[in-house]
Each structure stands twice: as C-alpha cells, then as structure tokens.
Amino acid sequence: MRALTRHLLALAASVLCCTATATPAQAADDSRVDRLLSIVQVVASEPYHPGYDRDCDPGACVFGEPWTDEHDGPFAGNGCTTREDVLLQQMRDIELRWGSRCRIYDARLTDPYTGRRMTWQADGYEIVIDHVYPLAEAWHGGAWSWTQRRRTAFANDVRHELLAVSASANDAKEASSPAEWLPPRRRYHCTYVRKYLRVAVAWDLPITSADEATISSLGC
C-alpha cells in the first residue's frame, strides 16, 4: 500500500508540473466539442506516406519501442512502463504485487468503450491500451515528418492519447477514425470524440471532413 501511495504521489507531481507549462494548444483541451471543431485542422482526406510500421520491422520502431519509460512526456523515467502508468491511473481498487511499485496484482476497470466490468485477475490479458488517435492515422496525418523523439513522446502521451480498454473493442477499432468507428457504448460517444479532438489539437494533427461530419452529427 505504501508503494502505491508513493506512485500516486509521483503521478500527481508529474501532472502538476506539466499542467503549469501547458501550451496554448494544450490549454484548449478542456474546451467543448464545438470549440475543438472550430480550431482543429480539417482535411478532405489524409494522404498516404510510406514507412509506417508499428511492429518495428525491419528493426526501426517509427514510434519508438512500445511502452518505453524513456520519452519526453509525463511519468517518464519513473521506473514504470507507459502501459503500467496508464493502468495505475485508470483502474481502481488497485492492489500491487508484493515489493513492486508498478505491477498490478488485482484491480478493477469499467471498459469505457463497452461498459464491461473487468478485473485484473480474471481479465488481465484482455485489458489493453488504446491509442485514441491511431498511430497509423497520426503517421499519415503528419507524424511521418516528425523527429523520432516527438513520435515517441506522442505514442506515450498518457495525458491525452492513451486509454485502458478491452481487447475486443480495441481490435474492432483497429486504426479507425471517428467516421469509421465509434465505441459500442453510445453514451460514451461524446466523451470519445472529445478525447480524439483533444489529441488532434494538442499534437497539431488533422481530422478528415468525414470525421467532422460524424462528430457534428452526434450533437455533443
């Protein structure tokens, strides 16, 4: 329990630190959907740019090693992987493994995409981390021209981009944008598109005109 308390205090300190230095684009994250739609870049379609490979073939990870602790975002260098940081933030009733400050022994999660109630002991292998704005979409939307360091920071952006969800929902989403996929849980639609837009604004990434139409039709 003391280990978990120390970890949560460290996370809180990181959030306070980064909030104090937020950029104007990041400050817009707390706006309403209509406000975000008014400032996000909208394109007819995203052009194709070769070179994307999440699986690090043939030896180069274009978004960095998955879940690295070495990046420029919040919680970097704290001894936990980014995946562990997300789980520790978003799960509840957390019990850590004996002697660990990062590894979960038991915890609970309500999958935001489906509403399914999950526990770590029963469903741990089915709880995954989703990139709200898919990495493939980000690559074609502009990340192909970023530095490796910026792409790694994006892929590990705990504050905006990452969400603990069920593997089944994540598999159904694949690399889809809002025009192509929305969570099965209808009551989460507005929260989801708000998160998607927040990522786009924070990282200066576009949405397509089809995404804009879909988001506008939700009436959020």
Secondary structure, 3 states (H helix, E strand, C coil): CHHHHHHHHHHHHHHHHHHHCCCHHHHHHHCCHHHHHHHCCEECCCCCCCCCCCCCCCCCCCCCCCCCCCCCCCCCCCCCCHHHHHHHHHCEEEEECCCCCCCEEEEEEECCCCCCEEEHHHHHHHEEEEECCCHHHHHHHCHHHCCHHHHHHHHCCCCCCEEEEEHHHHHHHCCCCCCCCCCCCHHHHHHHHHHHHHHHHHCCCCEEHHHHHHHHHCCC
